Amino acid sequence: MTQEALLAIIGGTGLTQLDGLVIEEERHCETPWGAPSAPLQFGRLGDTPVVFLARHGNPHRIPPHEVNYRANLWALQDAGVRRVIAVNAVGGIHPQMGPARVVVPHQVIDYTWGRDHTYFEGKIDSTTHIDFTHPYTETLRQRLLQTAGREGVACVDFGVYGATQGPRLETAAEIVRMERDGCDLVGMTGMPEAALAAELKLGYACLALVVNWAAGKSDHIITMEEIEAAIDEGMGYVKRILRGMLTDG
């Protein structure tokens, strides 16, 4: 596995493993920031090496606000990963972003609080301010979009991801505020993951699956049944894009 080419997939809700991934090694890691959510799974999809990490653990047990994002990204970088595709389950705010729709967002607004959100703290030699103008790596975004087109998966090519604290869902008034702020999607795991990847100089892009309309955007309350139904339908699209991207090299 070459360090320059090695890509990782961070799987969220509904993606504990990628179909067709042949696991060659499972590695338990420790980092200066503690242990990652799950062991790193090293394997191949076709001829392409890839590392998989379950963001919420396997089985799914870690809520969004308690994910050790610093350990996750650090462990991946330490393993030689240079590019990360993050799969995130989100709520749809924009009219084009309904349940089971796949979105490749281009921007982030961070509403989280109290999370360990930077590596630049404690005993450091100097304060470092990374440029975060564009939170996602455009070359990776375009690869995802091109692959979606090639695989025949309808995919929205824009979106402002509003990252909230969780684990509760948002109120209708909060969604109104977020929409006024310019958010198209709402999720709980987009930050600080994207910023930490930037601090480590990792290429990073988000592949978001809409699993429900955000609060107040439908005529009924949000239920786990509708979320699970959207995951069942939409995760197949996500996996097609990931497989296509990896088998294309």
VMD Tcl script that draws the C-alpha trace (Angstrom):
set ca {
  {0.00 0.00 0.00}
  {1.52 3.32 -1.02}
  {1.02 6.17 1.38}
  {0.21 8.61 -1.44}
  {-2.65 6.48 -2.74}
  {-4.10 4.99 0.43}
  {-7.71 6.00 0.96}
  {-9.91 5.53 4.00}
  {-13.66 5.34 4.32}
  {-15.16 6.50 7.59}
  {-18.52 4.79 7.80}
  {-21.41 6.30 9.69}
  {-24.92 5.09 10.46}
  {-25.89 2.28 8.10}
  {-22.39 1.55 6.85}
  {-20.52 -0.73 9.23}
  {-18.67 -2.37 6.36}
  {-18.47 -2.11 2.60}
  {-19.79 -5.05 0.56}
  {-16.99 -6.73 -1.38}
  {-14.27 -5.46 0.93}
  {-11.80 -8.27 1.59}
  {-10.28 -7.66 5.02}
  {-6.57 -8.52 5.17}
  {-5.79 -7.06 8.58}
  {-7.67 -5.63 11.56}
  {-5.51 -3.31 13.61}
  {-6.24 -2.10 17.14}
  {-4.65 1.32 17.58}
  {-3.72 3.71 20.34}
  {-3.01 7.37 19.68}
  {-1.92 10.34 21.81}
  {-5.64 11.17 21.89}
  {-6.86 7.75 22.99}
  {-8.33 4.87 21.02}
  {-10.33 5.29 17.81}
  {-13.96 4.25 17.60}
  {-13.11 0.79 16.25}
  {-10.14 -1.19 14.94}
  {-8.89 -0.08 11.53}
  {-9.79 -2.61 8.86}
  {-7.21 -2.89 6.09}
  {-8.31 -4.58 2.94}
  {-8.89 -4.44 -0.78}
  {-11.85 -3.80 -2.98}
  {-10.85 -5.36 -6.25}
  {-7.21 -4.36 -6.68}
  {-7.50 -1.15 -4.66}
  {-6.21 -0.95 -1.08}
  {-8.52 0.78 1.37}
  {-8.88 1.31 5.12}
  {-12.30 1.23 6.75}
  {-13.20 2.77 10.12}
  {-16.64 2.58 11.75}
  {-17.21 6.06 13.19}
  {-19.73 4.94 15.81}
  {-17.98 1.67 16.63}
  {-18.93 -1.81 15.55}
  {-21.54 -2.55 16.74}
  {-22.94 0.99 16.46}
  {-22.78 2.29 20.03}
  {-21.01 5.69 20.22}
  {-23.27 8.77 19.98}
  {-22.12 11.64 17.75}
  {-21.01 13.94 20.55}
  {-18.85 11.21 22.13}
  {-17.00 10.04 19.01}
  {-13.25 10.43 19.49}
  {-12.74 12.31 16.24}
  {-9.14 13.21 17.09}
  {-8.14 9.60 17.66}
  {-9.97 8.47 14.51}
  {-8.22 10.88 12.15}
  {-4.86 10.51 13.88}
  {-4.98 6.70 13.65}
  {-5.78 6.89 9.94}
  {-2.96 9.32 9.23}
  {-0.55 7.24 11.30}
  {-1.53 4.21 9.19}
  {-0.51 6.00 6.01}
  {-3.92 7.27 4.89}
  {-3.79 10.46 2.83}
  {-7.40 10.69 1.56}
  {-10.65 10.22 3.46}
  {-14.21 9.73 2.24}
  {-16.64 10.36 5.10}
  {-20.10 8.82 4.86}
  {-22.65 10.81 6.88}
  {-26.37 10.32 7.51}
  {-28.14 13.69 7.41}
  {-31.50 15.42 7.43}
  {-32.68 17.31 4.38}
  {-33.49 21.02 4.49}
  {-33.15 22.01 0.83}
  {-36.11 20.94 -1.37}
  {-33.82 18.83 -3.57}
  {-32.51 16.88 -0.59}
  {-35.26 14.48 0.41}
  {-34.96 11.02 1.97}
  {-32.66 8.49 0.24}
  {-31.00 11.26 -1.79}
  {-27.20 11.30 -2.01}
  {-25.43 14.65 -1.62}
  {-21.79 15.74 -1.93}
  {-21.72 18.95 0.15}
  {-19.33 21.81 -0.53}
  {-19.48 23.80 2.71}
  {-19.95 23.47 6.49}
  {-21.42 25.54 9.30}
  {-20.46 24.30 12.76}
  {-23.04 24.47 15.56}
  {-21.36 21.88 17.80}
  {-19.91 22.70 21.19}
  {-17.75 21.04 23.84}
  {-16.11 18.59 21.43}
  {-12.35 18.09 21.22}
  {-12.07 19.97 17.96}
  {-8.35 20.63 17.41}
  {-4.89 19.12 17.78}
  {-3.42 22.55 18.49}
  {-3.84 22.82 22.24}
  {-1.95 22.08 25.43}
  {1.84 22.22 25.32}
  {2.52 23.42 21.78}
  {5.30 25.54 20.39}
  {3.03 28.00 18.61}
  {-0.60 28.62 17.77}
  {-1.56 27.43 14.31}
  {-4.51 28.77 12.31}
  {-5.34 26.51 9.36}
  {-7.13 27.87 6.32}
  {-10.60 26.35 6.28}
  {-12.18 28.41 3.51}
  {-13.05 25.28 1.60}
  {-13.61 22.44 4.12}
  {-13.77 19.70 1.49}
  {-11.07 18.72 -0.99}
  {-12.41 19.65 -4.40}
  {-10.58 16.91 -6.30}
  {-12.17 14.27 -4.07}
  {-15.59 15.91 -4.39}
  {-15.31 15.80 -8.16}
  {-14.23 12.14 -8.11}
  {-17.32 11.28 -6.11}
  {-19.60 13.23 -8.44}
  {-18.02 11.78 -11.58}
  {-18.31 8.26 -10.17}
  {-21.95 8.83 -9.23}
  {-22.66 9.89 -12.81}
  {-20.84 6.89 -14.23}
  {-22.72 4.54 -11.89}
  {-26.08 6.09 -12.72}
  {-26.70 7.37 -9.19}
  {-28.57 10.66 -8.89}
  {-26.41 12.89 -6.71}
  {-26.78 16.52 -5.64}
  {-23.51 18.34 -6.33}
  {-23.77 21.06 -3.67}
  {-24.85 21.54 -0.09}
  {-24.04 23.44 3.08}
  {-23.78 20.91 5.91}
  {-24.94 22.27 9.27}
  {-23.30 20.24 12.04}
  {-25.32 20.09 15.27}
  {-24.45 18.68 18.67}
  {-26.92 15.82 19.01}
  {-27.74 13.21 19.98}
  {-31.27 14.64 19.92}
  {-32.76 15.80 16.66}
  {-33.38 19.49 16.11}
  {-36.48 21.58 16.78}
  {-38.44 23.08 13.90}
  {-37.31 26.54 15.03}
  {-33.67 25.47 14.95}
  {-34.09 24.25 11.39}
  {-35.68 27.58 10.43}
  {-32.63 29.32 11.85}
  {-30.26 26.97 10.06}
  {-32.07 27.45 6.77}
  {-31.83 31.22 7.27}
  {-28.10 30.74 7.88}
  {-27.81 28.98 4.52}
  {-27.76 25.32 5.57}
  {-29.06 22.72 3.12}
  {-28.41 19.66 5.28}
  {-28.24 18.93 8.99}
  {-26.10 16.24 10.61}
  {-24.23 15.52 13.81}
  {-20.87 14.11 12.69}
  {-19.54 16.49 10.05}
  {-17.56 18.50 12.57}
  {-14.95 18.52 13.99}
  {-14.03 15.66 11.65}
  {-13.53 17.86 8.58}
  {-11.43 20.41 10.47}
  {-9.23 17.77 12.07}
  {-8.58 16.24 8.65}
  {-7.53 19.69 7.45}
  {-5.17 20.11 10.42}
  {-3.53 16.82 9.45}
  {-3.41 17.88 5.78}
  {-5.56 14.93 4.71}
  {-7.70 15.08 1.60}
  {-11.30 14.90 2.81}
  {-14.76 14.79 1.24}
  {-18.23 13.96 2.49}
  {-20.68 11.56 0.89}
  {-23.96 12.35 2.63}
  {-27.10 10.25 2.58}
  {-30.34 12.05 3.47}
  {-32.29 9.78 5.82}
  {-35.17 12.10 6.78}
  {-36.63 15.53 6.19}
  {-35.37 17.91 8.87}
  {-37.76 18.95 11.64}
  {-40.69 20.97 10.32}
  {-39.98 20.08 6.68}
  {-42.68 17.41 6.55}
  {-46.19 17.08 7.93}
  {-45.24 14.47 10.52}
  {-42.71 13.87 13.28}
  {-39.47 12.10 12.45}
  {-39.50 8.37 13.24}
  {-36.78 5.75 13.32}
  {-38.89 3.69 10.93}
  {-38.63 6.31 8.18}
  {-34.92 6.80 8.86}
  {-34.26 3.06 8.60}
  {-36.30 2.85 5.39}
  {-34.26 5.67 3.82}
  {-31.02 3.98 4.92}
  {-32.16 0.68 3.40}
  {-32.90 2.40 0.09}
  {-30.13 4.97 -0.05}
  {-27.17 3.03 1.31}
  {-27.18 0.95 -1.85}
  {-26.51 4.14 -3.83}
  {-23.70 5.12 -1.46}
  {-22.07 1.71 -1.79}
  {-22.31 1.84 -5.58}
  {-20.45 5.15 -5.60}
  {-17.77 3.91 -3.20}
  {-17.25 0.66 -5.09}
  {-17.11 2.50 -8.38}
  {-14.60 4.99 -7.08}
  {-12.35 2.31 -5.64}
  {-12.48 -0.08 -8.58}
  {-11.70 2.87 -10.86}
  {-8.53 3.42 -8.80}
}
mol new
graphics top color blue
foreach p $ca { graphics top sphere $p radius 0.5 }
foreach p [lrange $ca 0 end-1] q [lrange $ca 1 end] { graphics top cylinder $p $q radius 0.2 }
display resetview
